[in-house]
Amino acid sequence: MKNQIQRALKAGLVFGIVTIFLFLIGFPSTAADLLASLFRNKTAGPVFGLPPLMFNLLVFLGLIGLWAGANGSHADKEQADDPWVPALIGGLIAGLVHGLLVGGLALLIGTLDADGVKISAYLSALLPAAIKLFLLETPPMQAAVIYFILMTLAGLLGGLLSRGIPRGAWQTHGKAAWSGLQEKISRQPLVKQARGHRYTRYIVYGILILLVFLLPLKAGQYWNYTIGTVGIYVLLGLGLNIVVGLAGLLDLGYVAFFAIGAYTVALLTAPQPHHLMWSFWIALPIGIVLAAITGLLLGAPVLRMRGDYLAIVTLGFGEIIRILSKSDVLTSFTGGPKGVNTIGTPILFGKPFNASAFVYLIFLAVLLVIFVTNRLQNSRVGRAWEAMREDETVARAMGINLLTQKLLAFAIGAAFAGLGGVIFASRNLFTGPEDHNLMVSINVVAVVIVGGMGSIPGVIAGALVLKGLPEVLRQLEDYRVLVFGALLVVMMLWKPAGLIPSARRKLDISESGVTDTPQEGREA
């Protein structure tokens, strides 16, 4: 019971703080508007005697209260003689704490507003209309009591609902339903015939290629740009996947190779600052080769470093490249802080590439890199990288040349980044120091981790989630980053091994006792 009370108190505090934070950035008002659009009741009459926006706000906060109560009623209820008692106690305590915090906020905000304090001068999201909505157009004390009662009842109901739905039930029923659906589909005569046909795989590939061909033609310029950005991050993710996912070398300065490729095509094809104006097709292999050579030069002095030390050194290298490109001393060579404009674009059959043509080019580059990565991963080199990742001492004892394998991993990963940098700069017609900051490296590392280290499909899924999903959420305007972050946290709790982990990685995690479900992972 002690653990139950502690968990309920913690849940109430956490959800109360989250609710306060959401209010301070003005999100509840936006949520009420979104619910009004969903229910189509914004211009309708009163709902249960309340204005539509006020009713939607209470629904939104009530859902958070339900979640808090459910979260606070999990612990120890399986061990209790009467499982409903812990659920009631946990939900009630979580709801009480949650209600005290939200009610206290309403009382504080209402008192300050009544005293004539201009709160929007300190918190820009708290405009008078938002404060009036949050206070439910009532005196501060009355609003505080309403929120206290609402959160308490919602927490209590959440605890009861949590007791009625056993822990892990959603995962169990979901997996069972999915397995049943797969079995039902596989029994269909047409599916059986297609599986037994020797050309089925090629037909599927043909359909996918046709879809890829039609997609840029049907998508507008904005979505073509977004798809291209996702493709470039797939290239970067596949390159870093070799360095981190296969070879186990944590590289936080990966953006340096991306910058080498971008600046190579910029300096060779742009009219300024060197007046070379070479063809893109000549600059493309040069950028890839220079990035690979840079990878070798970086790899040589850090071969004896491991883990955090390697990450710090590579991080410093990436920052050195960015600072040098931004330096006034090298302005005559790199364009300095202003970068390089009017970068040459690919020209094929006398026609320069447009947005859709760049998407095709990126698709081809991704297919080429996937082919090379797959061949490497299943070769003797790939197995040597995996052995080196698991234990360098054992790998050395097995006769693996660590020097050669590390340099090869750095060079190939850098070459893929250089390819992405060349296409990126040519597509944007510009590149500068701010295009190659630390956040690019962090984003690429996140792509690999979120997708699943060592997994090619995982890298693609990670790029779609990290670079594509924020654009889908753009309709949320200022809150899309907040919503995206929340979805990312939930996803990492739900799939700690990544969206599509490699078979070996998945086996290692299952053997260590960590599973994909958050509850089981915490119990382990």
C-alpha positions as CSV (number, residue, x, y, z in Angstrom):
1,M,0.0,0.0,0.0
2,K,2.9,2.3,0.7
3,N,4.2,1.9,-2.9
4,Q,0.6,2.5,-4.1
5,I,0.4,5.8,-2.3
6,Q,3.8,6.9,-3.4
7,R,3.0,6.1,-7.1
8,A,-0.3,8.0,-6.8
9,L,1.3,11.0,-5.3
10,K,4.0,11.0,-8.0
11,A,1.4,10.6,-10.8
12,G,-0.7,13.5,-9.4
13,L,2.4,15.8,-9.1
14,V,3.7,14.9,-12.6
15,F,0.3,15.4,-14.3
16,G,-0.3,18.5,-12.3
17,I,3.0,20.1,-13.4
18,V,2.3,19.0,-17.0
19,T,-1.1,20.6,-16.9
20,I,0.3,23.9,-15.5
21,F,3.0,23.9,-18.1
22,L,0.5,23.4,-20.9
23,F,-1.6,26.3,-19.5
24,L,1.4,28.6,-19.3
25,I,2.1,28.1,-23.0
26,G,-1.5,28.5,-23.9
27,F,-2.1,25.0,-25.1
28,P,-5.5,24.3,-23.4
29,S,-7.1,27.1,-25.4
30,T,-5.7,25.6,-28.6
31,A,-6.8,22.2,-27.6
32,A,-10.3,23.5,-27.0
33,D,-10.3,25.0,-30.5
34,L,-9.1,21.7,-32.0
35,L,-11.9,19.8,-30.2
36,A,-14.4,22.4,-31.4
37,S,-13.3,21.8,-35.0
38,L,-13.5,18.0,-34.4
39,F,-16.9,18.1,-32.8
40,R,-18.0,21.0,-35.1
41,N,-19.6,22.8,-32.2
42,K,-17.7,26.0,-32.2
43,T,-20.6,28.0,-33.5
44,A,-23.3,25.8,-31.9
45,G,-25.4,26.6,-28.9
46,P,-24.5,25.8,-25.3
47,V,-23.4,22.3,-24.4
48,F,-24.9,21.2,-21.1
49,G,-25.4,24.9,-20.4
50,L,-21.8,25.8,-21.1
51,P,-20.3,27.7,-24.1
52,P,-18.7,25.2,-26.6
53,L,-15.1,26.3,-26.0
54,M,-15.5,26.1,-22.2
55,F,-17.1,22.6,-22.5
56,N,-14.2,21.4,-24.8
57,L,-11.7,22.8,-22.4
58,L,-13.2,20.8,-19.5
59,V,-13.3,17.7,-21.7
60,F,-9.6,18.1,-22.5
61,L,-8.6,18.6,-18.9
62,G,-10.8,15.8,-17.8
63,L,-9.1,13.4,-20.2
64,I,-5.7,14.4,-18.6
65,G,-7.3,13.7,-15.2
66,L,-8.4,10.3,-16.4
67,W,-4.9,9.5,-17.5
68,A,-3.4,10.7,-14.2
69,G,-5.8,8.5,-12.2
70,A,-5.1,5.5,-14.4
71,N,-1.3,6.0,-14.1
72,G,-1.5,6.4,-10.3
73,S,-3.5,3.2,-9.7
74,H,-1.2,0.5,-11.2
75,A,1.2,-0.5,-8.4
76,D,0.5,-3.4,-6.1
77,K,-3.1,-4.0,-7.2
78,E,-2.3,-7.5,-8.5
79,Q,-1.1,-8.4,-5.0
80,A,-4.1,-7.0,-3.2
81,D,-6.9,-9.2,-1.9
82,D,-9.5,-6.8,-3.3
83,P,-8.0,-5.3,-6.4
84,W,-10.6,-2.5,-6.6
85,V,-9.3,-0.9,-3.3
86,P,-5.8,0.0,-4.7
87,A,-7.5,1.3,-7.8
88,L,-9.8,3.5,-5.9
89,I,-7.1,4.8,-3.5
90,G,-4.6,5.4,-6.3
91,G,-7.0,7.2,-8.6
92,L,-8.4,9.3,-5.7
93,I,-5.0,10.4,-4.4
94,A,-3.7,11.2,-7.9
95,G,-6.9,13.1,-8.7
96,L,-6.7,15.1,-5.4
97,V,-3.1,16.1,-6.0
98,H,-3.8,16.9,-9.6
99,G,-6.9,19.0,-8.6
100,L,-5.0,20.9,-5.9
101,L,-2.3,22.0,-8.4
102,V,-4.7,23.0,-11.2
103,G,-7.1,24.6,-8.8
104,G,-4.2,26.5,-7.1
105,L,-3.1,27.7,-10.5
106,A,-6.6,29.0,-11.3
107,L,-6.8,30.7,-7.9
108,L,-3.4,32.4,-8.4
109,I,-4.0,33.5,-12.0
110,G,-7.4,34.7,-11.2
111,T,-6.2,36.7,-8.1
112,L,-3.4,38.3,-10.1
113,D,-5.7,39.2,-12.9
114,A,-8.3,40.7,-10.5
115,D,-5.5,42.8,-9.0
116,G,-4.8,44.3,-12.4
117,V,-1.5,42.5,-13.0
118,K,-0.9,42.3,-16.8
119,I,0.2,38.7,-16.9
120,S,0.7,38.7,-20.7
121,A,3.6,41.0,-20.2
122,Y,5.5,38.1,-18.5
123,L,3.8,35.1,-20.3
124,S,2.8,36.1,-23.8
125,A,0.5,33.1,-24.2
126,L,-1.7,34.2,-21.3
127,L,-3.8,36.8,-23.1
128,P,-7.0,38.1,-21.3
129,A,-9.2,35.8,-23.5
130,A,-7.2,32.7,-22.5
131,I,-7.3,33.7,-18.8
132,K,-11.1,34.3,-19.0
133,L,-11.6,30.9,-20.6
134,F,-9.4,29.1,-18.1
135,L,-11.3,30.7,-15.2
136,L,-14.6,29.5,-16.8
137,E,-15.9,33.1,-16.6
138,T,-16.3,32.7,-12.8
139,P,-14.6,34.1,-9.7
140,P,-11.1,32.6,-9.1
141,M,-12.2,30.6,-6.0
142,Q,-15.2,29.1,-7.8
143,A,-13.0,28.1,-10.8
144,A,-10.4,26.5,-8.4
145,V,-13.2,24.5,-6.7
146,I,-14.5,23.3,-10.1
147,Y,-11.1,22.2,-11.2
148,F,-10.5,20.4,-7.9
149,I,-13.7,18.5,-8.2
150,L,-13.2,17.8,-11.9
151,M,-9.7,16.4,-11.4
152,T,-10.6,14.4,-8.3
153,L,-13.6,12.7,-10.1
154,A,-11.6,12.2,-13.3
155,G,-8.7,10.6,-11.3
156,L,-11.1,8.3,-9.4
157,L,-12.8,7.3,-12.7
158,G,-9.4,6.7,-14.3
159,G,-8.4,4.4,-11.4
160,L,-11.6,2.4,-11.8
161,L,-11.2,2.1,-15.6
162,S,-7.5,1.1,-15.1
163,R,-8.6,-1.7,-12.7
164,G,-11.2,-2.9,-15.2
165,I,-8.5,-3.2,-18.0
166,P,-5.6,-5.4,-16.8
167,R,-2.1,-4.3,-17.4
168,G,-0.8,-5.3,-20.8
169,A,-4.4,-6.0,-22.1
170,W,-4.1,-3.6,-25.0
171,Q,-0.8,-5.1,-26.1
172,T,-2.1,-8.7,-25.7
173,H,-5.4,-8.1,-27.5
174,G,-3.7,-6.0,-30.2
175,K,-1.1,-8.7,-31.0
176,A,-3.8,-11.4,-31.0
177,A,-6.0,-9.3,-33.4
178,W,-3.1,-8.6,-35.7
179,S,-2.1,-12.3,-35.7
180,G,-5.7,-13.3,-36.5
181,L,-5.9,-10.8,-39.3
182,Q,-2.6,-12.0,-40.8
183,E,-3.8,-15.7,-40.6
184,K,-7.2,-14.8,-42.1
185,I,-5.5,-13.0,-45.0
186,S,-3.0,-15.7,-45.6
187,R,-5.8,-18.3,-46.0
188,Q,-7.3,-16.4,-48.9
189,P,-6.9,-18.4,-52.2
190,L,-5.6,-15.4,-54.0
191,V,-2.9,-14.7,-51.4
192,K,-1.9,-18.4,-51.4
193,Q,-1.6,-18.4,-55.1
194,A,0.4,-15.2,-55.1
195,R,2.8,-16.5,-52.5
196,G,3.5,-19.6,-54.5
197,H,4.1,-17.7,-57.8
198,R,7.7,-17.1,-58.7
199,Y,7.1,-13.6,-60.1
200,T,5.1,-12.2,-57.2
201,R,8.1,-10.5,-55.6
202,Y,9.0,-8.7,-58.9
203,I,5.4,-7.6,-59.4
204,V,5.4,-6.1,-55.9
205,Y,8.7,-4.3,-56.7
206,G,7.2,-3.1,-59.9
207,I,4.2,-1.6,-58.2
208,L,6.5,0.1,-55.6
209,I,8.7,1.6,-58.4
210,L,5.5,2.8,-60.2
211,L,4.3,4.5,-57.0
212,V,7.7,6.1,-56.4
213,F,7.6,7.4,-60.0
214,L,4.1,8.8,-59.7
215,L,4.5,10.4,-56.2
216,P,6.7,13.4,-57.2
217,L,4.3,14.1,-60.1
218,K,1.3,14.3,-57.9
219,A,2.8,16.0,-54.9
220,G,3.2,19.7,-54.9
221,Q,6.5,21.7,-54.5
222,Y,6.2,21.8,-50.8
223,W,5.7,18.1,-50.3
224,N,8.4,17.3,-52.9
225,Y,10.8,19.4,-50.8
226,T,9.7,17.6,-47.6
227,I,10.1,14.1,-49.3
228,G,13.5,15.2,-50.5
229,T,14.5,16.2,-47.0
230,V,13.4,12.9,-45.6
231,G,15.4,11.2,-48.4
232,I,18.6,13.2,-47.6
233,Y,18.3,12.2,-43.9
234,V,17.9,8.6,-45.0
235,L,21.2,8.9,-46.8
236,L,22.8,10.4,-43.7
237,G,21.2,7.9,-41.4
238,L,22.4,5.0,-43.5
239,G,25.9,6.3,-43.4
240,L,25.9,6.9,-39.7
241,N,24.3,3.5,-39.2
242,I,27.5,1.9,-40.5
243,V,29.6,3.9,-38.1
244,V,27.4,3.7,-35.0
245,G,24.9,0.8,-35.7
246,L,27.3,-1.7,-37.2
247,A,30.8,-0.7,-36.1
248,G,29.8,0.7,-32.7
249,L,31.8,4.0,-33.2
250,L,29.7,6.9,-31.7
251,D,30.3,9.9,-34.0
252,L,28.8,13.2,-33.0
253,G,30.7,15.2,-35.6
254,Y,29.0,13.4,-38.5
255,V,27.8,16.8,-39.9
256,A,31.4,17.6,-40.9
257,F,31.3,15.1,-43.7
258,F,27.9,16.4,-44.8
259,A,29.5,19.9,-44.9
260,I,32.4,18.7,-46.9
261,G,30.1,17.4,-49.6
262,A,27.9,20.5,-49.6
263,Y,30.9,22.9,-49.8
264,T,32.6,20.9,-52.5
265,V,29.7,21.1,-54.9
266,A,29.2,24.8,-53.9
267,L,32.8,25.9,-54.5
268,L,33.1,23.9,-57.8
269,T,29.8,24.8,-59.4
270,A,28.9,28.3,-58.1
271,P,30.1,31.5,-59.9
272,Q,31.4,32.9,-56.6
273,P,33.9,32.9,-55.0
274,H,36.2,30.9,-57.4
275,H,34.4,31.3,-60.7
276,L,34.9,27.6,-61.6
277,M,31.2,26.7,-62.5
278,W,31.9,23.1,-63.1
279,S,29.2,20.6,-63.9
280,F,27.3,19.0,-61.1
281,W,28.1,15.6,-62.4
282,I,31.8,16.3,-62.1
283,A,31.5,17.8,-58.6
284,L,29.3,14.9,-57.3
285,P,32.1,12.2,-57.2
286,I,34.6,14.7,-56.1
287,G,32.5,15.6,-53.1
288,I,32.0,11.9,-52.2
289,V,35.7,11.2,-52.5
290,L,36.7,14.2,-50.4
291,A,34.2,13.3,-47.7
292,A,35.6,9.8,-47.6
293,I,39.2,11.0,-47.4
294,T,38.1,13.3,-44.6
295,G,36.6,10.3,-42.8
296,L,40.0,8.5,-43.1
297,L,41.8,11.6,-41.7
298,L,39.4,11.8,-38.8
299,G,39.5,8.1,-38.1
300,A,43.3,7.8,-38.0
301,P,44.0,9.8,-34.8
302,V,41.0,8.5,-32.9
303,L,41.3,4.8,-33.5
304,R,42.4,4.0,-29.9
305,M,39.5,5.9,-28.4
306,R,36.2,4.3,-27.4
307,G,32.7,5.4,-26.2
308,D,32.4,8.9,-24.7
309,Y,35.9,9.9,-25.5
310,L,35.4,9.1,-29.2
311,A,32.1,11.0,-29.2
312,I,33.7,14.1,-27.7
313,V,36.6,14.1,-30.2
314,T,34.3,13.7,-33.2
315,L,32.0,16.4,-31.8
316,G,35.0,18.8,-31.6
317,F,35.9,17.9,-35.2
318,G,32.4,18.8,-36.4
319,E,32.5,22.1,-34.6
320,I,35.9,22.9,-36.1
321,I,34.6,22.4,-39.6
322,R,31.6,24.7,-38.9
323,I,33.7,27.4,-37.3
324,L,36.3,27.3,-40.1
325,S,33.5,27.7,-42.7
326,K,32.1,30.7,-40.7
327,S,35.5,32.3,-40.1
328,D,36.2,35.7,-41.6
329,V,39.8,34.5,-42.4
330,L,38.4,32.0,-44.9
331,T,35.7,34.2,-46.4
332,S,37.5,34.5,-49.7
333,F,37.6,30.7,-49.9
334,T,34.3,29.5,-48.3
335,G,32.1,32.6,-48.5
336,G,32.3,33.0,-44.7
337,P,29.1,33.6,-42.7
338,K,27.2,34.4,-45.8
339,G,27.8,31.0,-47.4
340,V,27.8,30.3,-51.1
341,N,24.9,31.2,-53.4
342,T,23.8,30.2,-56.9
343,I,25.1,26.6,-56.6
344,G,24.9,24.7,-59.9
345,T,22.1,22.2,-60.3
346,P,22.2,18.9,-62.3
347,I,21.5,19.3,-66.0
348,L,20.3,16.3,-67.9
349,F,19.5,16.3,-71.7
350,G,19.9,20.1,-71.5
351,K,17.2,20.6,-68.8
352,P,18.0,21.7,-65.3
353,F,16.5,19.6,-62.5
354,N,13.3,20.9,-60.9
355,A,11.8,19.9,-57.5
356,S,10.3,16.6,-58.7
357,A,13.5,15.6,-60.6
358,F,15.5,16.1,-57.4
359,V,13.1,13.7,-55.7
360,Y,14.0,11.1,-58.3
361,L,17.7,11.7,-57.9
362,I,17.4,11.3,-54.1
363,F,15.4,8.1,-54.6
364,L,18.1,6.7,-56.8
365,A,20.8,7.7,-54.4
366,V,18.9,6.1,-51.5
367,L,18.5,2.8,-53.5
368,L,22.2,2.8,-54.3
369,V,23.2,3.4,-50.7
370,I,20.7,0.7,-49.5
371,F,22.2,-1.8,-52.0
372,V,25.8,-1.1,-50.9
373,T,24.8,-1.1,-47.2
374,N,23.0,-4.4,-47.5
375,R,25.9,-6.0,-49.3
376,L,28.3,-4.8,-46.7
377,Q,26.1,-5.8,-43.8
378,N,25.9,-9.4,-45.0
379,S,29.5,-9.7,-46.0
380,R,32.6,-10.6,-44.0
381,V,33.3,-6.9,-43.5
382,G,29.8,-6.4,-41.9
383,R,30.4,-9.4,-39.6
384,A,33.7,-7.9,-38.6
385,W,32.1,-4.6,-37.8
386,E,29.5,-6.3,-35.6
387,A,32.2,-8.3,-33.8
388,M,34.1,-5.1,-33.2
389,R,31.0,-3.4,-31.9
390,E,30.3,-6.1,-29.4
391,D,33.8,-6.4,-28.0
392,E,37.0,-5.0,-29.5
393,T,39.3,-7.3,-27.4
394,V,37.5,-10.4,-28.6
395,A,37.4,-9.2,-32.2
396,R,41.2,-8.6,-32.1
397,A,41.7,-12.1,-30.7
398,M,39.7,-13.5,-33.6
399,G,42.2,-11.9,-36.0
400,I,40.2,-8.9,-37.1
401,N,42.3,-5.9,-38.1
402,L,40.6,-3.2,-36.0
403,L,42.6,-0.4,-37.7
404,T,41.5,-1.4,-41.2
405,Q,37.8,-2.0,-40.2
406,K,37.5,1.3,-38.3
407,L,39.0,3.3,-41.1
408,L,36.7,1.6,-43.6
409,A,33.6,2.3,-41.5
410,F,34.6,6.0,-41.1
411,A,35.3,6.3,-44.8
412,I,32.1,4.6,-46.1
413,G,29.9,6.5,-43.6
414,A,31.6,9.8,-44.6
415,A,31.1,9.0,-48.3
416,F,27.4,8.6,-47.8
417,A,27.2,11.8,-45.8
418,G,29.1,13.6,-48.6
419,L,26.6,12.3,-51.2
420,G,23.8,13.7,-49.1
421,G,25.6,17.0,-48.7
422,V,26.2,17.4,-52.5
423,I,22.5,16.8,-53.2
424,F,21.4,19.0,-50.4
425,A,23.4,22.0,-51.4
426,S,22.6,21.7,-55.1
427,R,18.8,21.4,-54.4
428,N,18.8,24.4,-52.1
429,L,21.1,26.5,-54.4
430,F,22.8,27.6,-51.2
431,T,24.9,26.4,-48.4
432,G,26.3,28.1,-45.3
433,P,27.7,27.4,-41.8
434,E,24.2,27.3,-40.2
435,D,23.2,24.4,-42.5
436,H,25.9,22.3,-40.8
437,N,25.5,22.9,-37.0
438,L,25.5,20.4,-34.2
439,M,21.8,19.8,-34.4
440,V,22.2,18.0,-37.8
441,S,24.5,15.4,-36.2
442,I,22.1,15.1,-33.3
443,N,19.1,14.6,-35.6
444,V,21.0,11.9,-37.6
445,V,21.9,10.1,-34.4
446,A,18.3,10.3,-33.4
447,V,17.2,8.9,-36.8
448,V,19.4,5.8,-36.2
449,I,18.4,5.3,-32.6
450,V,14.6,5.9,-33.1
451,G,14.6,3.7,-36.2
452,G,16.7,0.9,-34.8
453,M,20.5,0.6,-34.8
454,G,21.9,-1.7,-37.4
455,S,18.6,-1.8,-39.3
456,I,18.1,-0.4,-42.9
457,P,14.3,-0.3,-42.7
458,G,14.7,1.2,-39.2
459,V,16.7,4.1,-40.6
460,I,14.0,4.8,-43.2
461,A,11.3,4.7,-40.6
462,G,13.3,6.9,-38.3
463,A,13.8,9.5,-41.0
464,L,10.0,9.5,-41.7
465,V,9.2,9.9,-38.1
466,L,11.7,12.6,-37.2
467,K,11.7,14.7,-40.5
468,G,8.3,13.8,-42.1
469,L,6.0,13.7,-39.1
470,P,6.7,17.3,-37.9
471,E,5.6,18.5,-41.3
472,V,2.4,16.5,-41.1
473,L,1.8,18.1,-37.7
474,R,2.4,21.6,-39.1
475,Q,-1.3,22.4,-38.8
476,L,-0.8,22.6,-35.0
477,E,1.4,25.6,-35.7
478,D,3.3,26.6,-32.6
479,Y,2.6,23.4,-30.8
480,R,3.7,20.9,-33.4
481,V,7.1,20.6,-31.8
482,L,5.5,19.9,-28.4
483,V,3.1,17.3,-29.8
484,F,6.0,15.7,-31.8
485,G,8.1,15.6,-28.7
486,A,5.3,13.9,-26.7
487,L,4.8,11.3,-29.5
488,L,8.5,10.7,-29.6
489,V,8.7,10.1,-25.9
490,V,5.7,7.7,-26.0
491,M,7.3,5.9,-29.0
492,M,10.6,5.4,-27.2
493,L,8.8,4.0,-24.1
494,W,6.8,1.7,-26.3
495,K,9.6,0.6,-28.6
496,P,12.9,1.0,-26.7
497,A,14.8,-1.0,-29.4
498,G,13.6,1.3,-32.2
499,L,10.8,1.2,-34.6
500,I,12.3,-1.6,-36.7
501,P,15.3,-3.0,-34.9
502,S,17.7,-5.4,-36.6
503,A,17.2,-9.1,-36.0
504,R,20.5,-9.3,-34.0
505,R,19.7,-6.2,-32.0
506,K,16.2,-7.5,-31.2
507,L,17.7,-10.8,-30.1
508,D,20.3,-9.1,-27.8
509,I,17.6,-6.9,-26.2
510,S,15.3,-9.9,-25.6
511,E,18.2,-11.9,-24.1
512,S,19.0,-9.0,-21.7
513,G,15.4,-9.0,-20.4
514,V,14.3,-5.7,-22.1
515,T,11.1,-6.0,-24.1
516,D,9.3,-3.6,-26.4
517,T,6.4,-3.0,-24.0
518,P,7.0,-0.4,-21.4
519,Q,5.4,-2.2,-18.5
520,E,7.3,-5.4,-19.1
521,G,10.5,-3.4,-19.6
522,R,10.1,-1.7,-16.2
523,E,9.4,-5.0,-14.5
524,A,12.5,-6.5,-16.0
